[in-house]
């Protein structure tokens, strides 16, 4: 019986810029210009821009000897993905420019909201970097000015194949662990409506560690 380790890995660096990332509203932005007379001001990082992404997968068919027949048929597999966060747009809760319902307006930006930020679930970015614009004016904050949380996930599985009838059927046991390191991955974007109680806070997370066991007959 053959044995060996197979490993695949890939790293991607990318940057995407546009003036609207979707035909409709997303959790990142409304995709409608704040000021329809200054569409050029909407040029910014795309809502799906993940600057760095690394993925890997592996499969190891555990070797055995005559003295280790119980190891026959054991395989360890897994995969992982790591990526930096995508940007999102901070908006105002009111019609400060007095233009009526429609475009989401933005506050003034007086500092880099990503620099020296707490980066915790209850205070992700520097909320003090945003100020309310003067009445009847548009804010200076750009579209997608804040970077959201990245994602880190590693899955692991242990598989045991036992031949029941040569060249016909086998019994397979699987133990699978998803998010094996139980890393907290925040979902969507943190509160992006300025000057509200949840501003800058994450309230949703992806699944924690999950384990599943299975036995099946393959024929």
N, C-alpha and C positions, 0 to 999 in steps of 0.2 A: 504494500500500500504506500503510495507516495505521500510525502509530507513536505511542508515548507511554509514560508512566510511571504505573503503578498501585501505590498504597501503602496498606496497611491496618495499623492498630496498635490495641492494646487494653491497658489497664492495669486490674488488679483488686486492690482491697484487701479483705481478708476476715478474719474471725475466727470459729472454730468451737470450741464448748465442749461436752463431754459427760462421762459417767462411764464409758463404754466405747465404743470406736470400731468394734468388730467383734464378731461372735458367737463368734469363735475367736481363738487366739493369732496375733499378727503379729510381724514383726521389731521393731516399736516397743514392744510391750507384750503381756502375757498376756491382758488384758481380763477378768481375774478380780480382785475386790477383795482387797487385802492383808488387811484385817480385815473379815469379813462383817458385823460388828456396827457398822461405821462406813463404810457405803457412801457417805455424803455426802463423805467425805474423798477419794473418787476423782474428784470434779469437777475437771476441768483441761482444757487445750487438747486438741483432738482429734488423733489420730495423723496425720490428713490435712490439718492446718491449715498452709497456706502463706500467710503474711501478705501478701506482695506477689508479684504475678505480672504480667509484661509480655511480650506477644507481638507480633510484627509479620511481615508478608509483603510482598513487592514483586515486580513484574514490569515489565521495561523492554524494549520492542521497539525495538531500536537503529535510529535514523533513518539514511537513506542518501540519496545524490543520484545523478545520472546518472554523476558521476565516481567514485562509490563503490559500484558495483553488487555488488562482492564482499561488501558489508555486508548485502545483501538476505537476509532470513529469520533474522537473528541475534536471539536473545532472552536476556536475563539475568533469572533469577528467584532467589528465596531466601526463607528464613524463619528466624526466630529466637525463642527463648524464654528468659526469665530469671525465676527464682523463688527466694524465700528458703526455707530448710530447714524441714522438719517436725520436731516434737518427738518424743522417745522417753523411755522409762522406764528408770532405772538400778535394777538388782535385786541381791540378795545371792546368793552361791553356795551358801549353807547354810540350813537350817531354824533360824534363830536364835531364833524365837519358840516353837519346839517345838510346832507345831500339826500336823505331819505333811505329807505330800506334797500339793501342790495349788497354792494361791495363791502367786504370786511375791512374796517379801518385799523390802522396800526398806531402804536404809541411812538413817542420820541425815543431814540436810542442814544444814551450818553456814555456808554462804556461797552466793552466786549462782554456779553452775557455768559460766554463760555470760559473765560479766563478766571482762574481762582474760584471756580464755582464749587459748592459743597458736593454736588453729585451724589446725593442721597435720595431715597424715595420720597422723603418729605420736603426736600429742597434741592431740586436737581440743578438749576442754573441760577445765575445771579439776577434775581428779580429786581434788585435796586438799579439795574442798568436801564430800566424803562421808566419814563416819565410821561405824564399826561400832556398832550399838545395844547396849545392855546385854543380857545373856542373858535370854531369855524375854520380850522386848519387841519391839514393832513399831517400825520406823524412822520418822522424821519427814519424810523426803523425799516429795514429792508425786508423783503420776503425771505422766508426760510433762514432767519438769522441765528437760530438756536439749534445746537446739535443734541439729538436725543441719545438715549442709552444704547449701547451696543448689545450684542448677543453672543453668548458662549454656551455651547451645548455639546455633550459627548454621550453617545449611546454605546452600550456594550451587550454582547450576547454570547452565551455558551451553548453549544449544540452537541448532542451525542446521537450518532446514528448506529443502530444495531440491526444487522442483517437477520431477517426472519426466515427468508427463503432465498437462496442464491439467485441473483439476476431477476428477482420477482418482486419482493416486498421488503421493507425495512421499517423499523420503529424509530421515530425521531423524538427526542426530548429537547426542549428549548427553554432556556432561562434568559430573559431579555430585561435589560435595565435601561430606561430612557432618562436622560439627564442624570447620569450616574453620580455626578458630583453635587447634585442638588443646587446648582447655581441659580440665583434669582435673576430672571430675565424680565424686565419690565415690558409691558405691552402698550401698543399705541403710542401716544405722546403724553407728556405731563400736562397739567392744567395750563393752557396757553392763553386764556382770557385774562388780560392784565387787570390788576387791582381788584380781584375777586378772592374769596377765601381759599380756593384751591389752586391759586396761581403758583406754578412751578412744582406741583406735587404729582407724583405717579399714584394712581389708584388701582391699576390693573397689572397683573403679572401673568406670565405664561405658566404652563404646568410645572409643578415641582417634580422631584424624582418619582418615577413610576416603575413598578416591577410586575412582570407577567410571566407565568409559567405555562407551558403547553406540551402536550403529548399527542402525536398523530402518527398514523400509519400511511406510508407512501408506497404506492404500487403502480 
